[in-house]
Amino acid sequence: MAAITSNVHRGLFVGDYPLEDWQAAGLPKPSVVTGIHRTIKQAMIVRKLGALSGRDFSGVKKALSQALDM
């Protein structure tokens, strides 16, 4: 699970990815997927808010790979 923030004016950190298709993902404001990742139990998921576009998902994977130095 990755954290997403609408605070797009903060400095970007390693692993962060500014979403290009945030509206198509169902988000109300421009957003950044942060390099903060967690493992959670499926029971903790209450509802699905949206889904990333293929372009944004690829960008998030690339940012995560760079953060992990892969």
RODO-2510 file (C-alpha; in nm, 4 decimals, decimal comma):
residues 70
     n   res          X          Y          Z
     1     m     0,0000     0,0000     0,0000
     2     a     0,1403     0,3402    -0,0932
     3     a     0,0524     0,6695     0,0707
     4     i    -0,0957     0,9408    -0,1516
     5     t    -0,0947     1,3113    -0,0655
     6     s    -0,2557     1,6146    -0,2243
     7     n     0,0285     1,8292    -0,0869
     8     v     0,1926     1,8590    -0,4277
     9     h     0,3929     2,1687    -0,3280
    10     r     0,6104     1,9871    -0,0763
    11     g     0,9520     1,8810    -0,1974
    12     l     0,9649     1,5487    -0,3781
    13     f     1,1612     1,2732    -0,2077
    14     v     1,3126     0,9509    -0,3391
    15     g     1,0284     0,7186    -0,4350
    16     d     0,7705     0,9965    -0,4822
    17     y     0,5762     1,0187    -0,8081
    18     p     0,3437     1,3084    -0,9037
    19     l     0,0335     1,1608    -1,0658
    20     e    -0,0396     1,2791    -1,4172
    21     d    -0,3868     1,1246    -1,4451
    22     w    -0,5105     1,2022    -1,0937
    23     q    -0,8634     1,2884    -1,2078
    24     a    -0,9003     0,9607    -1,3980
    25     a    -0,7830     0,7833    -1,0826
    26     g    -1,0827     0,9293    -0,8982
    27     l    -0,8825     1,1706    -0,6828
    28     p    -1,0332     1,5122    -0,6005
    29     k    -0,7057     1,7091    -0,6240
    30     p    -0,3648     1,6817    -0,7929
    31     s    -0,1732     1,4222    -0,5921
    32     v     0,1629     1,2566    -0,5320
    33     v     0,2186     0,8892    -0,4553
    34     t     0,4796     0,9014    -0,1821
    35     g     0,7728     0,6718    -0,1232
    36     i     0,6001     0,5659     0,2008
    37     h     0,4827     0,2073     0,1608
    38     r     0,3173    -0,0207     0,4139
    39     t     0,1903    -0,3730     0,4319
    40     i    -0,1648    -0,3876     0,5620
    41     k    -0,4249    -0,6549     0,6201
    42     q    -0,6895    -0,6844     0,3509
    43     a    -0,9583    -0,6451     0,6194
    44     m    -0,8315    -0,2890     0,6778
    45     i    -0,9415    -0,1847     0,3274
    46     v    -1,2868    -0,0304     0,3569
    47     r    -1,3449     0,0750    -0,0032
    48     k    -1,1722     0,1382    -0,3319
    49     l    -1,1485     0,5063    -0,4226
    50     g    -1,0137     0,4637    -0,7744
    51     a    -0,7345     0,3153    -0,9811
    52     l    -0,4135     0,4493    -1,1326
    53     s    -0,3788     0,4750    -1,5079
    54     g    -0,1249     0,2470    -1,6729
    55     r     0,1052     0,5459    -1,7268
    56     d     0,0938     0,6462    -1,3598
    57     f     0,1273     0,2877    -1,2360
    58     s     0,4409     0,2449    -1,4486
    59     g     0,5780     0,5718    -1,3102
    60     v     0,5115     0,4636    -0,9517
    61     k     0,6856     0,1300    -1,0135
    62     k     0,9867     0,3089    -1,1638
    63     a     1,0073     0,5542    -0,8712
    64     l     0,9877     0,2665    -0,6223
    65     s     1,2573     0,0731    -0,8083
    66     q     1,4850     0,3767    -0,7997
    67     a     1,4161     0,4233    -0,4287
    68     l     1,5103     0,0610    -0,3648
    69     d     1,8111     0,0976    -0,5960
    70     m     1,7050    -0,1883    -0,8178
***
